[in-house]
Amino acid sequence: MNCLFVGAGAIAQEYAAGLADSTLSLAGVCDLNGERATALASEHGCPSFTDFETALAEVEAPVVVNLTSHAAHAAVTRTALEADRHVYSQKPLALDADTAAELVALAQQRDLALGCAPEPERGPSQQRAGRLLADGRLGPVRLGYAHAHVGRVTDWHDRPASFLEIGPLYDGGVYPLALLVAWFGPVERVRVADALDIWPARESRRPAVPSHVEATLEFRAGPVVRLTASFYAPHRSREFYGLELHGDDGSLYLAGTGAMDTATDDVRYGRIGREYTPVPPQSPTQPTAYLDGVERLARSVEHGDPSRATGRRGAHVVAVCNAIETAAESGGPVSVRDLGATSTPLPDPVSEGLQSPKDDSERQNEGAASLGLPPIGFGCSRYRDGEYVSRTDSIETALDAGYRLLDSAELYGNEHRIGDLLAAPGSPDREHLTILGKVWRTNHRREHLIEACASSRSELGIESFDCYMLHWPEAWAHRGPLTRLAEKPVAEQEALTFPEDEAGDIETADISLPEAWENLTAVHERGWARTLGVCNVSRPQLETILDTETVRPAVVQIERHPYQPQRDLVAFCQERGIAVVAHSPLSAPGLLDESVLQEIGETHGLSPAQVVLAWNVAQGVVPIPSSTTRAHVVANLAAAAERLSDADCRRIEALQDPSFER
C-alpha cells in the first residue's frame, strides 16, 4: 500500500528504514524544508513536496504518515482526514483533549483509520511483562511507579525546539501512559500533580513549559501510579523509562516502557518476601520497528475494517496529560474525561497483544503441542552429586523466572513442598502450568499405582497431572508407600525405593511392561491425568507399549545430551506425535568442558550449558535441567530463545560417544 510521509526529519528516517522489509511503499515525501524532503524522496525514488495540499492532490497514497513536529500533528492529521486519507501519527495525537477527540470523531464519521504512536505494548519486553500480569502473578495491582526521563534534549537532539515547546509529558510521558492504558484501561483521575521549571542557567535554549512533572494517577481498573516525566533528569539516569508495579502477591519491574528490543533481565518478577528474578524470553524475539504500527493500520484498511484503536488511546493519553497540567496548576484532584463517549470504548484492561504463558513458546512437535509444552522445563529431582538436597528455593526461583513445566516424581519426595509453593501467593495459576508426574517402579501393581497417583495429586494440590508416567519400564518389589520421602531418614528412603533381596540385590516384581501400562491407564480413566507417558524407555519397550492398543503415550522422557543423542528413538517418537523430554541434559561428566560447545557458545553469546539446551530445543526436544544456582536457573531458561543452525547441531552431535553408558 502506498503511503505519503509528511515530515522528513530524523524520525522519518527511522520509519523509512523499515520500508524495504514491509508491504508498504513510499509514494511521496512532504516537508517545509525542501532539501530534507528531496533527500529522503530521492532515496526511495518518489516525488518530494513542500506544500501538503499539493502532495495530497498529486500523490495516490491511501495512508498519510504524520511525522511533523509535535505541535503540528493535529493540524496535519485533520487535513489528511478531510482529504479522506487514513492517518498514522507520531505522538502525541494532539496537544489538547478537545482537538484529539474531534480527530477521532472525524475519522469515525468518514470510516477512516486513525493510528497513533507509541504502541509500546507490542515490544518484546512489554509483551513478556504483560503476560506476567495476565498470568495473575502479582495479584491485584494497587501501586506503580513510572518514569520518562527524556533528558536534556538540547544535549542529544539536533533540533530540540519542538521538544522544548511542548515539554516532557507529551514527548516522553506518553510511553508509560500508553502502555499502562493498554494494560489497565483508562485513567479515572489525576489525584495530585506538581510541575517544576528547572533548567541549567548556562543554557540559552530553555523549555517553554515546566521541564519536570510528577503526577499520581488513578486508573479505573484500580492501580494508582506515580508518573515522573522530565527533561531535567539526565537522559542516562538510572530510571530512563522504567516501570515498577506492585500487587498483593508480587512485583514486576520493566526496564523500558518504550523499549523496542529486549534483554534477559529487562523484565523481572519478585514475589513477596523474595528478591527480583529476571524473566527471560522463551522463544526468539524480534525488535519492533517504527513502521510496524503503520503496517498494522494498512492491513486493517485492506481488510475493510479501518482501525482507530490506537487513535482512541492516543486521544485518551492527551486527555491525561491535559489533566496532569491542570492538576499541577490547581493541586488536584482532576477527573480525566472518558473519550470513549465519542467513539468505541478503549480496550479492556490487560487485553491487547497479550497471550497466556503457555502460548508464548514455540511448539516443538505434535506431542508437545497437544500438551502445550514450553521449549524448556524444570526438573525437580532432589538427587544431586550423590546426596539428597532441598530444592524448594530453586523451584521457587524457576517459577518466578517463568518456567511453566515442572517435572515431579514421587521418588523425589518433595511433592508436598512443591504443592506448598504452588499454593503460595505469587505463584502462577494451575491453568498456566504443565505438571508431569512419575510413579516409581515399586508401585507398578494396579492398587499401588492408583494409591501413588492419588497421594501425589494430594501432595501437589492438583486435581490432575498433565502427564503421568512410568518412571522406569521395569518393576521392582513393593516395600510400602513413598509419601513424603524427603522427610524420612536416608536409610529408610533407600530401603523403600531400592528394595533388596537377601543377597543384597535389587528385588524385582513379576509385572510385565504391558501390565504396568495397563495399570497406568487406570489413572487416566479416573481423570487424574490428561495424558500418559513413560521414562527411560528403549525403542523396543516403547513399541511394546504401542502394541497394547490402550491409551497411547503422549510423552517419552529419556536421558539425552550430545554424548547420547538417541536420534533413532527421538525420530521414532516425533514421527508418531509423541513429545520427547530430555532429563539430565547437562549432567554427563566432562560435557560442559567440550571445546566445540565453548566455540559455538562464543559465536552466539551462550554458555556451554545454554548451547546444549538450545541444541535440544532445535531438535524438537524439551530439556528439563534441574539447576540449583539462581543464575543458572535463569540462564537455562533464556537458552530457549536461542536458535542454533543446522551446522551447529551437526557439530554438537559429532560429540556422540558410542561407549557412553547411563
N, C-alpha and C positions, 0 to 999 in steps of 0.2 A: 504494500500500500504506500502511495506517495505521501510525503509529509513536507511541510514548509516550516523551516526554522525561522523564528523571529528572535533575533539576538544572536550575535556571533562572537561573544566574549569567551572567557576561559571555560565556563560551564558548557557552552555549546560544543567545544572540542571534546569534552567528556562524553556528551551524548553521541556525537558523531563517531567516536571511536568504536561504538558497537554496531554501526550500520552494516559493515561487511558480513557479520555473522547473524544478521537479523532478516526478517521478512519485509523490512521497510526500505524505502529508497528516498533519498533526499532530492526533492524536485525544485527546491529554491531556498535561498537564504536572504533574509532581510535584516538590515541593521542601519541605524542612523549614521554609523561610521562606515562609509563606503569601502574603505580599504579592508576593514575586518570582514565585511560581507563578501567582498570579492575573493579574498584569500581563502575563506572556508569553502565558498562555492566552487572555486577552481579545483580544489582537492577532490570534489565529487562530481565534477562535470555538469553543473547546473547553473542557472542564471542567478544573479545577485540583484538586490534592490535596496534602495534607501527609503522608499515610501511603502508603507504597509498596504494601503488601499490598492496601489498598483500591483503589488505582489499577489494579493488576493484575486485580482482581476485576471492576471496573466498566468498564474500557476494552477494547474489542476492537481490539487492535493487535498484529499478529504480531511487530513489531520493537520492542525497547526500546533507546533511545539513552542510554547511560550517561554523563552529563555532570556527575557529582558531583565532590567533591573527590578529590584523588589517593588518599588513604588509604582512601576509601570504595568505590573502584571494584570491588575483588574481591568484597566482600560483596553489593553491589547486583547484580553480574553473576551471582553464584551464585543469588541469589533469583529472578532473572528466568529463568535456565536451568531451575531446578527447577519453574518455572511453565510450562515448555515454550514460552518466548518466545526468539526469535532475538535476539542482542545485538550491538550495536556499541558499543565502549567507547572513551572518550577514554584517552589514555596517562597512566600505564602500566596494563597489564592487571592487575597486582597489584604488591605490594612484595616478595614473596619467590617464589623459583622453584618451591617445592613447591605453593604455592597456585595459581600460574599454570598449572602442569602439570595440576593437578586440574580447573581450569576447562576446559582444552582437552579433557581426557578426558571430562568430563561432557557437553560439547557433542557430542562424537563418539558417546557412548553413546545420547544422545537424538536423534541425527540433526538437530542444530540448527546454524545458522550462528553463528559467533563471529568478529567482526572487531574489530580494534584499530587506533587511530591511533597514530602517524602513518603515512601511506603516501607518503613523500617521493619515491619513485621515479616517481610519477605526475606530478610537477611538470614544466613545460616545460623548465626549465634542466637538471633532473636527467635527463630523457629525452635531451636533447642530449648531456650528458656520458656517459650510459650507452651511447649509440651509438658514441661515440669508443672506449670500452672494447671493445664488441662488434666494432668495426672492426679491432681489434688494433693501433691506433696506438702504444700505449705499450709493446708487447711484454709480457713477463712483468712484472706489477706486484709489486714487492717491498717498497715502503715508502710510508707515508702519514702525514699529519698532519691531525687533525680537531679542530674547535673547537666548543664550545657555550657561548658566553659569554652566559648568560641575563641577567646584570646584577643590580643591586641591586633586587630585587623590591619592597623597601619604598619605592623611589622611583617606580616606574611602575605598580604594581598596587594597586587599592583594597582588596583582600582578600588580603594576602600570606601569611596564616597557613598555608594548605595547602602553599604552596611551601617556606616555612621549615621545615616539619615533615619533608619528605622529601628535600630537598637537590637540587643541580643535576643529578645523574646521571639521576634518574627523570623530571625535567621537561624538561631541555634535551638531555642526552646521548643520549636515545632517538632524536633526529632523525638525527644522523650514524650511529648504530648501526643503525637500521632501514634506512637507505639502503645502508650497506656490506654488511649481511647479504643484502639483495635482490640486490646485485651479486656478492658473493663467497661467499655461503653462510655457514654457522655459524662462530662464533669457537671456536677449539680451546682456547685457554687465555689467561689473563692472565699475561704474563711478569713484570711488576712494576707496582706502583701506589703512590701516595702521596696523602695527604689532608691539607689544611690547614684549621685552624679559625681563619680570619682574618676580621675584621669591624671596621668603624669603632667606636671606643669610645663615640662620641656616640649611637649607635643603641641604643634600648631594646629594639627588636624584633630578635632575633638568630636565626640558623638553629639548629635543634636538632641538626643533624648538620654535618659538615665543609662549608664553603662553597666549597671549591676542591679538585677531584680531578683527578689525572693518572694515566693508565694506558697501558701498552703492550700491545696486543692482537695475538695471533697467529691469523690466520684459517686454517681448514683448507685453503683454496684457495691459501694461500701468503703473501699480504701481511702485513706487520707494521705496525700503525697506532698511532700515539700519539694518544690521545684526551685532550682537556682539557675539563672541564665546570666552570663557575664561576658562582657568584652574586657573587663579589667583583669579578672583571674587569668593567668597566663595560659596560652594555648597548650602548653605541656604540663599543666597542673596534674596532680595525682588523679583527680576525677575529671576526665575530659568530657565524656558523655556517659558516665557510669550511672547505673540504676541499682538500687537495693530495695527489695520488697520483703516485708516481714509478715508472717502469718502466725496463727495459733500454734502450728506444728513445725514450722521451719522457716528458713530464709533463703532468698535467691539473690545472687549477685550477677549482674550482666555488665561486662566491661564497657560496651559501647552500644548505646541505643541506636545510633546511626551507622554502625559498622557494616560494611559491605562484604567483608571477608571474615574468617574466623580462625581461632586458635584453640588448642585443647582446653586451656584454663580461662577462656573468655566467659564461660558460664560456670557458676559454682553454686552448690547447694549445701546448706547446713541445717540439719535438724536440730531441734532444741537440745542444748547441752553438748553439742559436738561442733568442731571447727568446720569451716567450709571445705568441701571436697570438689575438685574440678569434675565437670560433667562433659566428657569429650564427645565428639560426634561418633556415630556408629555406622556411618556409611559415607562414601565420598561426597564431599561438598563442593559446590561451585559458588564463587563470589557473585553477588548481584551486580548488575550494571545499570548505569543511569537510564539506558534506553529500555530496560525491561518493562517499566510501567507504561511506556508509550506502546510497546508491542501488545501488552495485555489490553489496553484500550482499543487498539486497532482490531484485535481479534473479536472483541465484543461488538464492534461495528459490523464486521464481516458476518457474525452470527445473527445479526438483526436485533440485538439487544444492547444498545449503547449503554455503557456503564457510567454511572455517576457516583459510585460508592466512595471513591477517594476524593471526589469533589465535595461531596457532602461532609466527609470527615474534615477535609481542609477548611471548609466553612466553619465547622464547629470549633476547630483549633483556633481560628481567627477570633471567634466569639470569646473563647477562653482567654486569649491574650488581651483582648479589649477589657474583659472583666478584671484581669490582674492589674492593668494600668489604672482602672477606676478605683480598685481597692487600695492601690498604693497611694492614691491621692486622698481617699476618704478614710482609709484604715480598715474598711471592710466590715462585715461580710458583703459580698456582691453575688447575686444569682447569675448563672450563665444561661442565657436564653437557649432553649432547645430548638435548633434549626430544623429538626425533623418535621415541624409543623408545615414547612413549605415544600417538603419532598418526602421521599421514602425515608423511614427512620434509620438511624445509624445501626451498624451491625450489632448483634448481641455480644455480650462480653465473652472473651476467650473463644472466638468462633472463626475469625478469618485466618485462613492459612495454617491452622493448627491440625496436627494429627495425633492420634494416640501413640504412645511409645512403641507398641508392637508394630505399628505401620511405618515407623521411622526407618527400619532396617531393610536392606535388600534381602529378598528371599533366596535361599541357597539352592533348593531343588523342590520337587513336588512334595516330598515328605515333609521337609521343613516348612513349606508354605501351608500345608494342612494344619500344622500346629502353630503357625505364626512364630517360628523360632527366629530369634535375632541372630546375627552373624557370630557372636561370641557369648558364651555363658560363663557362669562362675561355679567352680567345683567346691563343694562344702566338706570335703573329707578332712578328718582330724589327724590322719596319719601322716606325719612329716618327719623325714630323716630318722626313721626308726622309733619315733616317740609319738604319743598322743598329745595333741596340743589343742587349746581352746581356739575356736575360730570365730567367736562372737564379734570381735572388733573388726576383723577383716570382712566378714559377711555384711556387717552394717555399713562399712565403707563401700563395699561393692554396690549395695542398694542405693547409697547416696550418690555414687558416681554414675549410676544409670544402668547397671546390669539388670536385665529383665528375665534372665533364665537362670534358675538355681537348680543345681544337681544335688539332690539329697539322697540319703540311703539310711536304712535302719542300722547298718553296720557302723555308720559314723557316730551314732549315739547322741547326736546333738539336735535332733529334730525338734525337741521341746524348746531349745534355745533359739532356733530359727523361728519357731512359732511365736515366741515372745517378741522377736524383732518385727515380724510381720504384723503383729497386733499393736505395736507401739505407734504413737503419734509420729507423723512424718514419713512413714513407710508407704510405698506405693500400694494402691488398691489391688486386691486379688485379681481383678479382671485385667490388670496391666502386667501380670507376671505369668511366666511359664514355669511350672514346678515339675521336675522329674523326680520320681521316687524309685527305690530299688528294694526288692525283697532279698534277704540274704539266703545263701544256699542251704542253710539248715532248716529253712521254712518252706521247702518246696511241696510238702504234703498239703492237700487242699485246706484242711481245717487250720493248719498252722499259717498258711499263706493268707487266708482271709483274716485271721486274727492279727497278723503282722501289718497288713494294709490298714485295718481299722485303727490299730494303735498309732501308726504313722500319721494317718489323717488327723487323729485327735491331737497328737503332739504338735503338728504343724498348724492346727486350727483351720483346716481347709475341708471343704466338702468332697473334693475330688482332685486327683492328680491330672495334670495334662498328659502325662505318660507315666505308666507304672511298669517296671521292668524286672526281669530276672537278672540279678547281679552277675551270676555265672550260670552257664548251662548245666553244670554237674551238680548233683545233690549230695549233701552231707547229712550226717546223723543229727537229729534234733536233740538239743540239750535244755530247751526251755525258751521262754520269750526273751527278746532282746531289747525290751523297752528301757530307755534312758541308760544305755551302756556307759555313757560318759561319766555317770555318777557312781559307777561300780569300780571296785579295785581292779587294777590291770589284770591280775591273775584270773579273776572271775570273768572279765571280759574275754580273755583268751580262751578260757575253758568253754565258754558258751559259743563262741564264734569259730573256733578251730578245734572241734571235738576229736579226741584221740582215743584209739582203742588201747587194749592192754599192752601192746607192743610199742606204743608211742607214735603210731602212725595215724594219719587222718582217717577217721571212720566215715565211710560213705553211706549213702542211703539208696535203697533199691527203688529209685524213682527215675524213670526214663525222661528224656527231654520232651517227647510228645506229651507225656503225662503231666509234667511240670507246666508246660504251656497250656494244656487244657485246664489245669487248676488255676492258672493265672487269669484265664478268661472269666473266671467267676467274679473277679473284682470289676471287670468291665460290664458284666451283666447287671451288677448291682448299681452301676452308675458311679462307682468310686474312681474310675479312670476314664478319661476321654479316649485314650489310645493305649496300646501296649507296646512293649519293646523288650530287647534282650541285649545284654552287655557281654563283652569279652567272648564273642562268638566267632567261630570259623565259618567259612562259606558252606561246607557240608552240613554243619549244625544248623545254619540258617535255612538251608534248603529243606532240612528235616522239618523245621517249624512250618515252612511254607507248604509242605506236603500234608499238613494236618487238616487243611481245609476248615480251619476255625477262623478266629479273628486274625487278620494279617498284622504283622508287626509294622509299626509306623516309624520306629526309631531303632537303630543299631548303634550301640556305643562301644567303641574299641579303643585300645591304646594306639595312638597314631602320632608319629613325628617323622622327620626326614630319614632317620635310620630305619624306620619301619612304616613306610607309607601305606602298605596294604592296598595297593592300587586295584588289584583284582576284586577284592571284597567291596571296596568303595564303589567301583563301577557297577558291580552286580546290584548293589543297593540302589544306586541312583537310577539305574535303568528301570527299576521297579517302583520308583517313587518313595523309597524308604530313606528317611533322613539319617545322616551319619553324624554322630557326635564323637569328638576325639577327646578322650581323657588322657591325662599325663602328657600333654603336648610338649612340655618343656623339661621333663624330668630325666631324660636319657643322659647318663653320665658322659660328660665331655661335649655334648651337643652345642651348647652356647659358646664354646670356645672355637668352633669351626671358623676358619678364615673366610670361607665362602659367605657365611651368614653376616660376618662383620663387613665384608666388601659390599654386599647388597644393601646392608643397613646404612652404610655411609652414603650410598647413592640416593637413598630415599629418606634419609634423616631418621632412621629407625634403629633401635637396639636389636641385637641378635634375637632376643625373645620375641620382639614385635614382628620380626621377619618371619619367624616360624608360624606365628599366629596368622599373619597376613597370608602366608602360603596356604594354610588350611582354608581360610576364607575364600581365596582364589580358586581352590579346588572344590568348592561347594560343600565343605565340611565345617561343622560348628565346633570349634575348640572350647574346652572348659578349663582354663587354667585355674589354679587354686592358690594364688599368691597370698602371703600374709603381710607383706610390706605395703604400706599405704601407697607409696609412689608407684610400685609395680602394679598394684590393682588398677590404678588409673591408666597407666601406660599400656597395659594389656588391652584394656577396652578401647583405647584410642587406635590400636592397630586395626580395628575393624574398618576404619575409614580409609585405609591404605589399600592400593591395588598394585600387585606385582605383575610384571609382564610374563608372558609365556616363557621367554628366555630365562628370566629369573627363576621361575618354577622348575625348569629343567635342570638348572644348576643345583638347586636345592635337592631335587630328587636323586641327583647323581651321588648324594651322600649315603644312599641306602647301603646298609651293612647286612649282607645276607646271613651273617652269623649271629645277628642280634637276637637275644632271647629276652622274654619277659622277665 
